[in-house]
Amino acid sequence: MIRAYQSGDAHKVLVQKAQIQESIYADNFENIYAYTLCDDTAVYAVFGWRMAAPYSAECFALIGQNCRTKLLELVRFLIREIPIIMRQCYICRVTFTVKKNFLAGERLAKLLGFSFVALLPRFFLNDDYQLFERIL
């Protein structure tokens, strides 16, 4: 099921190897508009966004190693939800960064309607990332 984020959910995600360094910022999900993919036994993923500038927002996600069978539910939800939020909040551009060569993250960005924009050399902890965007 997908529900509103609850305090501490991000710390319950069994993050994939490519996101271990990013998970040090799990507490930041407390301060953004976020959702949780979970069931009675586990938290599989968290996804959220924050306003970045006028008419622009940034998306963030932590996806669990154990999320495979549940990911389709999250993707379907976000494909519907992202445009609704963009219209409601007058957001024209949403960005999403993904660690370079993190194929699951790249796939997720593309499934959600984001397009590759640029390579971000040494973006986070000296690792290269990719910038994806979605325009309404």
GUBARO-209490 format. One record per residue: residue in three letters; z negated, y, x of N, C-alpha, C, O in turn. Coordinates in steps of 0.05 Angstrom, whole numbers, padded with zeros to 5 digits, always signed. Each point is the difference from the previous one (the first is absolute). Layout:
N
ALAZYXZYXZYXZYX;...
// end
This chain:
136
MET+00000-00024+00017+00000+00024-00017+00000+00025+00018-00008-00001+00023;ILE+00017+00022-00035+00000+00026+00014-00019+00018-00015+00001+00003-00025;ARG-00019+00010+00040-00020+00018-00012-00003+00024+00017+00011+00001+00022;ALA-00025+00018-00032-00007+00024+00016-00016-00009+00024-00017-00018-00002;TYR+00021+00031+00024-00015-00005+00025-00030+00003-00005-00008+00020-00013;GLN-00008-00038+00024-00029+00003-00001-00010+00001+00029+00012-00012+00018;SER-00033+00026-00015-00012+00005+00027-00002-00026+00016-00011-00020-00010;GLY+00022+00020+00034-00002-00023+00018+00022-00020-00003+00002-00018+00017;ASP+00016+00021-00036+00022-00019-00003+00017-00004+00025+00007-00022+00007;ALA-00001+00044+00007+00017-00002+00024-00013-00017+00021+00015-00013+00016;HIS-00041+00013-00014-00013-00017+00020+00000-00030-00007-00006-00016+00017;LYS+00013+00010-00041+00002-00028-00009+00027-00012+00004+00003-00025-00003;VAL+00017+00041+00011+00027-00011+00004+00001-00014+00027-00009+00010+00020;LEU+00019-00035-00020+00004-00015+00024+00026+00009+00012+00021-00013-00004;VAL-00021+00035+00019+00025+00013+00008+00016-00017+00019-00010-00017+00015;GLN+00036+00022-00017+00019-00014+00018-00003+00011+00028-00010+00022+00005;LYS+00018-00038+00015-00003+00007+00028+00011+00028+00006-00012+00015+00015;ALA+00035-00009-00027+00013+00026+00006-00016+00024-00011+00005+00023+00008;GLN-00024-00028-00026-00015+00022-00011-00029+00002+00009-00015+00016-00010;ILE+00008-00033+00028-00028-00001+00009-00010+00028+00010-00021+00009-00007;GLN+00038+00004+00024-00008+00026+00010-00002+00021-00022-00018+00017+00000;GLU+00036-00018-00019+00000+00019-00022-00024-00004-00018-00009+00019-00013;SER-00002-00043+00012-00023-00005-00018-00025+00015+00008-00019+00000-00015;ILE+00019+00011+00039-00023+00016+00008-00003+00025-00018-00022+00012-00001;TYR+00043-00006-00014-00001+00023-00018-00004-00009-00029+00007+00014-00019;ALA-00017-00038+00015-00004-00011-00027-00018+00019-00017+00005+00002-00024;ASP-00024+00012+00036-00017+00018-00015+00016+00022-00013-00009+00012-00020;ASN+00032-00005+00030+00016+00021-00011+00010-00006-00029+00007+00019-00014;PHE-00006-00044+00007+00008-00007-00027-00021+00010-00021+00007+00002-00023;GLU-00030+00004+00032-00021+00012-00017+00008+00028-00010-00010+00009-00020;ASN+00027+00004+00035+00006+00028-00005+00028+00005-00010+00009+00023-00002;ILE+00005-00044-00005+00028+00004-00011+00002-00015-00026-00017-00016-00008;TYR+00038+00022-00006+00006-00014-00025+00011-00027+00007+00021-00002+00013;ALA-00035-00020-00021+00007-00027+00010-00003-00021-00021-00014+00003-00020;TYR+00027-00026+00026-00001-00024-00017-00008-00023+00017+00003+00000+00024;THR-00013-00021-00038-00008-00025+00014+00014-00023-00014+00000-00002-00025;LEU+00011-00016+00041+00011-00025-00010-00021-00022+00006-00007-00004+00024;CYS-00003-00009-00044-00022-00019+00004-00001-00021-00022+00015+00002-00020;ASP-00033-00020+00023-00008-00018-00022-00030-00005+00003-00013+00015+00014;ASP+00003-00034-00027-00029-00005+00001-00010-00009+00027-00024+00001+00006;THR+00042-00010+00011-00009-00011+00026+00006+00017+00024-00013-00003+00021;ALA+00032+00021-00023+00008+00015+00024+00014+00026-00006+00010+00004-00022;VAL-00010+00014+00041+00016+00025+00000+00024-00006+00018-00004-00006+00023;TYR+00028+00009-00034+00024-00007+00015+00014+00023+00013+00012-00002+00021;ALA-00015+00026-00034+00014+00023+00011-00011+00025-00013-00012+00000-00022;VAL+00015+00023+00036-00006+00026-00012+00024+00018+00006+00013-00002+00021;PHE-00007+00019-00039+00022+00019+00002-00008+00026-00011-00012+00001-00022;GLY+00017+00021+00036-00008+00026-00010+00018+00022+00010+00018-00004+00017;TRP-00024+00028-00026+00016+00023+00008-00018+00025-00001-00021+00001-00013;ARG+00030+00020+00028-00013+00026-00001+00022+00021+00002+00021-00004+00011;MET-00027+00027-00022+00018+00023+00003+00000+00008+00029-00020+00001+00013;ALA+00044+00005-00003+00003+00008+00028+00007+00029+00003-00009+00013+00019;ALA+00024-00002-00037+00010+00027+00000+00009+00005-00028+00002-00018-00016;PRO+00005+00043+00009+00010+00004-00027+00024-00018-00005+00019-00001+00016;TYR-00020-00013-00038+00022-00018-00009+00004-00024+00018+00022-00012-00002;SER-00041+00005+00019+00003-00022+00018-00026-00017+00001-00022+00011-00003;ALA+00026-00037+00007-00024-00018+00002+00005-00021+00021+00023-00005+00009;GLU-00045-00007+00000+00000-00021+00020-00012-00025-00012-00020+00001-00014;CYS+00033-00024+00019-00010-00026-00010-00013-00016+00022+00008+00002+00023;PHE-00027-00018-00030-00014-00017+00019-00004-00028-00013-00004-00002-00024;ALA+00004-00018+00041-00005-00027-00011-00013-00018+00022+00006+00003+00023;LEU-00023-00020-00032-00010-00022+00016+00006-00025-00016-00009-00004-00023;ILE+00025-00014+00035+00009-00024-00014-00012-00024+00014+00002-00003+00025;GLY-00015-00015-00040-00013-00023+00011+00018-00022+00009+00022-00004-00011;GLN-00032-00012+00030+00014-00024+00009+00004-00020-00023+00019-00015+00000;ASN-00038+00016-00018+00000-00019-00022+00013+00011-00026-00005-00010-00022;CYS+00021+00030+00024+00011+00015-00022+00026-00012-00011+00009+00008-00022;ARG+00003-00026+00036+00028-00009-00006+00005-00005-00030+00019+00011-00011;THR-00034-00028-00001+00005-00007-00028-00006+00023-00019+00009-00001-00023;LYS-00025+00020+00031-00008+00022-00017+00017+00025+00004-00001+00018-00017;LEU+00017-00017+00038+00014+00024+00007+00020+00009-00021+00003+00024-00004;LEU+00010-00042-00009+00020+00007-00021-00013+00016-00022+00012+00019-00010;GLU-00037-00025+00003-00014+00015-00021-00004+00029+00009+00004+00019-00015;LEU-00011-00015+00041-00004+00027+00010+00026+00015+00002+00001+00023-00008;VAL+00020-00036+00017+00026+00013+00002+00010+00009-00027+00009+00023-00004;ARG-00010-00041-00016+00008+00007-00027-00015+00024-00011+00011+00019-00012;PHE-00037-00019+00016-00017+00022-00009+00008+00026+00013+00003+00020-00013;LEU-00001-00020+00040+00006+00024+00014+00028+00011-00005+00005+00024+00001;ILE+00014-00042-00006+00027+00009-00006+00000+00017-00026+00014+00020-00002;ARG-00031-00027-00017-00004+00016-00024-00017+00024+00004+00006+00022-00010;GLU-00028-00026+00025-00021+00021+00002+00008+00023+00018-00006+00023-00007;ILE+00020-00028+00029+00006+00022+00018+00016+00022-00013-00007+00024+00003;PRO+00029-00030-00018+00015+00022-00013-00017+00015-00021+00003+00024-00003;ILE-00020-00038-00010-00017+00013-00021-00019+00020+00014-00001+00023-00009;ILE-00012-00031+00030-00018+00018+00015+00016+00023+00012-00009+00023-00001;MET+00032-00028+00011+00017+00021+00012+00006+00022-00021-00002+00023+00005;ARG+00010-00032-00029+00006+00019-00021-00025+00015-00010+00000+00024-00003;GLN-00022-00039-00001-00025+00013-00010-00011+00020+00020-00011+00021-00009;CYS+00014-00026+00034-00012+00018+00021+00021+00018+00013-00006+00014+00020;TYR+00030-00013-00031+00021+00017+00011+00006-00006+00029+00004+00019+00016;ILE-00004-00044-00009+00006-00009+00027+00030-00006+00002+00010-00016-00015;CYS+00003+00028+00034+00029-00004+00005+00005-00021+00022+00020-00013+00000;ARG-00039+00011+00019+00004-00017+00023-00026-00014+00007-00022+00012+00002;VAL+00024-00039+00001-00022-00016+00009+00007-00014+00026+00022-00010+00002;THR-00040+00011+00017+00005-00013+00026-00018-00024+00003-00022-00002-00012;PHE+00031-00017+00029-00015-00024+00005+00007-00008+00029+00023-00004+00007;THR-00043+00001+00010+00005-00008+00028-00006-00030+00003-00018-00011-00012;VAL+00035-00002+00028-00003-00029+00005+00003-00004+00030+00019+00010+00012;LYS-00037-00026-00001+00002-00007+00028+00027-00013+00006+00009-00018-00014;LYS+00004+00027+00036+00026-00011+00007-00003-00031+00005-00019-00009+00012;ASN+00038-00005-00022+00001-00030+00002-00020-00014-00018-00004-00024+00003;PHE-00009+00038-00021-00017-00012-00020+00018-00006-00024+00001+00016-00019;LEU+00012-00038+00020+00021-00006-00020-00010-00001-00029+00014+00009-00018;ALA-00038-00019+00014-00011-00001-00027-00004+00029-00011+00005+00005-00023;GLY-00014+00013+00040-00004+00028-00008+00027+00013-00006+00002+00015-00019;GLU+00018-00020+00036+00026+00011-00005+00012-00010-00026+00011+00015-00016;ARG-00014-00041+00011+00009-00012-00025-00013+00013-00024+00012+00006-00020;LEU-00038-00002+00022-00015+00012-00022+00010+00028-00006+00005+00007-00023;ALA-00002+00009+00044+00010+00027-00003+00027+00000-00015+00004+00016-00018;LYS+00014-00033+00026+00026-00001-00012-00001-00010-00029+00014+00010-00017;LEU-00031-00030+00012-00003-00010-00027-00010+00022-00019+00006+00000-00024;LEU-00022+00018+00035-00012+00022-00016+00019+00024-00003-00008+00020-00011;GLY+00032-00023+00022+00019+00022-00003+00000+00021+00022+00011+00021-00003;PHE-00025-00027+00025-00001+00018+00022+00024-00005+00019+00008-00023+00003;SER+00002+00044+00009+00022-00003+00019-00010+00009+00028-00016+00018+00003;PHE+00027-00032+00017-00006+00007+00028+00010+00028+00006+00022+00007-00007;VAL-00039+00009+00021+00007+00028+00007+00001+00004+00030+00019+00011+00010;ALA-00039-00021+00004-00002+00006+00028-00019-00019+00014-00017-00012-00012;LEU+00022+00009+00038-00019-00014+00017-00020+00020+00010+00007+00023+00008;LEU-00032-00031-00007-00022+00017+00009-00012-00012+00025-00019-00016-00001;PRO+00029+00024+00025-00010-00011+00025-00029+00007+00005-00009+00022-00005;ARG-00006-00043+00013-00029+00004+00007-00015+00015-00022-00017+00017+00006;PHE+00022-00024-00031-00011+00014-00023-00030-00005-00003-00015+00019-00006;PHE+00006-00044+00009-00028-00007-00004-00009-00019+00022+00012-00022+00003;LEU-00032+00029+00011-00011-00016+00022+00022-00009+00019+00000-00023+00010;ASN+00018+00041-00005+00022-00004+00019+00021-00021-00009+00017-00008+00016;ASP-00018+00000-00041+00019-00018-00011+00022+00015-00016-00006+00021-00011;ASP+00030-00031+00012+00022+00012-00015-00002-00008-00030-00007-00022-00007;TYR+00013+00041-00010+00000-00004-00029+00027+00009-00011+00016+00013+00014;GLN-00011-00020-00039+00024+00009-00014-00009+00016-00024-00020-00006-00013;LEU+00035+00027+00008-00005+00017-00023+00019-00007-00023+00024+00000+00004;PHE-00035-00007-00027+00016-00005-00024-00007+00022-00020-00022+00011+00000;GLU+00042-00005-00017-00006+00020-00021+00013-00009-00026+00019-00016-00001;ARG-00030+00027-00020+00011-00004-00027+00003+00027-00013-00020+00015+00000;ILE+00043-00009-00009+00006+00027-00012+00004-00004-00030+00013-00019-00009;LEU-00025+00037-00007+00004-00002-00029+00022+00018-00008+00007+00002-00024;
// end
